[in-house]
Amino acid sequence: MRCSYRLITLLAATLSAVPLLGQSTRADQRAAAAANSATEMPVVIPAGTPLTVAIDEDLSSASVNQGQEVSFHLTADYSEFGHVLIAQGTPVRGTVAHVARRSAGGNPGTVTVQVTSVRAVDGTRIPLRGTKKAVGKKRQGQAAALAVLTLGIGATKKGLSAVIAKGTEFTVFTDAKTTVVVPR
C-alpha cells in the first residue's frame, strides 16, 4: 500500500509538471524570434540596473493618500550596445506607499513614494524597485515649551507636512532580468 501511494504521488507530480515544461512566456517567444531574425536583436537588461527618475507633480503628506498613483519619468536614455532600450521622458508608474499626516505634539508628516514599472521601446514592461521618502520639520520642542507656558494648550501644535517637490530625482533599480527586442 505504501509503495503504491508513492508511485501515485510520483506519477501525479510528473504529469502535472509536463504541461509547464512546454510553456514559455511571451517575452521568451519574442526573444527567440529576434535571435533568429536578421532585422531584430534581443538585448538583456540585468536585474539591479540603476535608472534615474523624476517626479512629475508636487506631493504633500497633507493632500495625498496611500495607494494613490503617482507619475514619474525617466530623466535620461538607457542604452546598451548603441541601442536605446528605454527612452528619456518615458512615463514611469508608481504609487504612494505610505503617508502619515502631521499631528499634535509637534510630530511631522511623512510621505513615501515607490516606483513599480516602466515600458521599454518595444513595449516590454520592466518591473522596478525604489522609493523616495520625505519627512516634514519636527516641532516637538516648541510644542513642549508652549504646553508648559499655556497649561497644555500648546501641545496641540503640529509639525510641518512632508513635501516632495516636482522634478525631484532619485535612483531606482530594475527588479528582474528583462529581454528587450530592438532593431539590429
C-alpha positions as CSV (number, residue, x, y, z in Angstrom):
1,M,0.0,0.0,0.0
2,R,2.8,2.4,1.0
3,C,4.7,1.7,-2.3
4,S,1.6,2.4,-4.4
5,Y,1.0,5.7,-2.6
6,R,4.5,6.8,-3.5
7,L,4.1,5.6,-7.1
8,I,0.8,7.5,-7.5
9,T,2.3,10.7,-5.9
10,L,5.3,10.5,-8.3
11,L,3.1,9.9,-11.3
12,A,0.8,12.8,-10.3
13,A,3.8,15.2,-9.9
14,T,5.3,14.1,-13.2
15,L,2.0,14.6,-15.1
16,S,1.4,18.0,-13.5
17,A,4.9,19.2,-14.5
18,V,4.7,18.1,-18.1
19,P,2.4,21.0,-19.3
20,L,4.6,23.5,-17.5
21,L,7.7,22.4,-19.4
22,G,6.1,23.2,-22.8
23,Q,5.0,26.7,-21.7
24,S,7.0,29.8,-22.4
25,T,6.4,33.5,-21.7
26,R,5.6,36.0,-24.4
27,A,9.0,37.7,-23.8
28,D,10.8,34.4,-24.3
29,Q,9.0,33.9,-27.6
30,R,9.8,37.4,-28.8
31,A,13.5,36.9,-27.8
32,A,13.7,33.6,-29.6
33,A,12.1,35.1,-32.7
34,A,14.5,38.0,-32.6
35,A,17.5,35.8,-32.2
36,N,16.6,34.1,-35.5
37,S,15.8,37.4,-37.2
38,A,18.1,39.3,-39.5
39,T,16.4,42.6,-38.6
40,E,15.9,42.3,-34.8
41,M,18.2,41.6,-31.8
42,P,17.4,40.6,-28.2
43,V,19.2,42.7,-25.5
44,V,19.0,41.7,-21.8
45,I,18.6,44.4,-19.1
46,P,20.1,42.8,-16.0
47,A,18.3,42.9,-12.6
48,G,19.7,45.7,-10.5
49,T,20.3,48.1,-13.3
50,P,20.2,51.7,-12.0
51,L,17.9,54.3,-13.6
52,T,17.2,57.9,-12.6
53,V,13.6,59.0,-12.5
54,A,12.0,62.4,-11.7
55,I,8.6,63.0,-10.1
56,D,6.1,64.9,-12.3
57,E,4.0,66.6,-9.6
58,D,4.3,68.2,-6.2
59,L,3.3,65.8,-3.4
60,S,2.5,66.7,0.2
61,S,1.6,64.5,3.2
62,A,-1.3,66.8,3.8
63,S,-3.0,66.0,0.5
64,V,-2.0,62.5,-0.8
65,N,-3.5,59.2,0.1
66,Q,-1.8,55.8,0.5
67,G,-2.2,53.8,-2.8
68,Q,-2.7,56.9,-4.9
69,E,-1.0,56.7,-8.3
70,V,2.0,59.0,-8.9
71,S,3.6,59.8,-12.2
72,F,7.3,59.9,-12.8
73,H,9.5,60.0,-16.0
74,L,12.9,58.7,-16.9
75,T,15.5,61.5,-16.9
76,A,17.9,60.0,-19.5
77,D,18.0,57.3,-22.2
78,Y,19.1,53.9,-21.1
79,S,21.2,52.3,-23.8
80,E,23.1,49.1,-24.4
81,F,25.3,48.3,-27.4
82,G,24.4,51.6,-29.1
83,H,20.6,50.9,-28.9
84,V,18.2,52.9,-26.8
85,L,16.2,50.4,-24.7
86,I,14.3,52.9,-22.6
87,A,13.9,56.4,-23.9
88,Q,14.3,59.6,-22.0
89,G,10.9,61.0,-20.8
90,T,9.3,57.6,-20.8
91,P,6.5,57.6,-18.2
92,V,7.2,55.5,-15.0
93,R,4.4,54.1,-12.9
94,G,4.4,54.5,-9.2
95,T,2.3,54.9,-6.1
96,V,2.2,56.5,-2.7
97,A,3.5,53.7,-0.5
98,H,3.0,55.3,2.9
99,V,1.7,58.6,4.2
100,A,1.4,60.0,7.8
101,R,-0.3,63.3,8.4
102,R,1.3,65.9,10.7
103,S,0.0,65.6,14.2
104,A,-0.2,67.3,17.6
105,G,2.8,67.3,19.8
106,G,5.0,68.7,17.0
107,N,5.1,65.4,15.1
108,P,5.9,66.0,11.4
109,G,4.1,64.4,8.3
110,T,5.9,61.8,6.2
111,V,5.3,60.6,2.6
112,T,6.9,57.7,0.8
113,V,6.5,57.0,-2.9
114,Q,7.6,53.9,-4.8
115,V,8.1,53.1,-8.4
116,T,6.6,50.0,-9.9
117,S,7.4,49.7,-13.7
118,V,8.4,51.3,-16.9
119,R,7.9,50.3,-20.6
120,A,10.9,49.6,-22.9
121,V,11.0,50.9,-26.5
122,D,9.5,47.5,-27.7
123,G,6.6,47.8,-25.2
124,T,8.0,45.3,-22.7
125,R,7.1,46.1,-19.1
126,I,10.1,46.3,-16.9
127,P,9.5,45.9,-13.1
128,L,11.3,48.5,-11.0
129,R,12.1,48.9,-7.3
130,G,12.9,52.1,-5.5
131,T,11.4,54.6,-3.0
132,K,11.7,58.2,-2.0
133,K,10.8,59.4,1.5
134,A,10.3,62.9,2.8
135,V,9.8,63.9,6.4
136,G,8.4,67.3,7.5
137,K,10.1,69.5,10.1
138,K,9.6,68.5,13.7
139,R,8.2,71.0,16.2
140,Q,8.2,68.8,19.3
141,G,10.4,71.2,21.3
142,Q,8.1,74.1,20.5
143,A,5.0,72.1,21.4
144,A,6.5,71.1,24.7
145,A,7.5,74.6,25.6
146,L,4.1,76.0,24.6
147,A,2.4,73.2,26.6
148,V,4.2,74.4,29.7
149,L,3.5,78.1,29.1
150,T,-0.1,77.6,28.2
151,L,-1.0,74.9,30.6
152,G,-1.3,72.2,28.0
153,I,-2.9,74.0,25.1
154,G,0.4,74.4,23.3
155,A,0.7,70.6,23.0
156,T,-1.7,70.8,20.1
157,K,0.9,72.5,17.9
158,K,1.6,70.3,14.9
159,G,4.8,69.6,13.0
160,L,5.1,70.5,9.3
161,S,3.8,68.4,6.4
162,A,6.3,66.5,4.3
163,V,6.7,67.7,0.7
164,I,8.3,66.1,-2.4
165,A,8.7,68.8,-5.0
166,K,8.0,68.3,-8.7
167,G,11.3,67.4,-10.5
168,T,12.9,65.6,-7.6
169,E,15.2,63.0,-9.0
170,F,16.2,59.7,-7.4
171,T,17.7,56.4,-8.4
172,V,15.7,53.2,-8.9
173,F,16.7,49.7,-10.0
174,T,15.3,47.1,-12.4
175,D,13.8,44.3,-10.3
176,A,14.2,41.4,-12.8
177,K,16.2,40.4,-15.7
178,T,14.3,41.5,-18.8
179,T,14.8,40.9,-22.5
180,V,14.1,43.8,-24.9
181,V,13.9,43.4,-28.7
182,V,15.5,46.2,-30.8
183,P,16.3,46.6,-34.5
184,R,19.8,45.4,-35.5
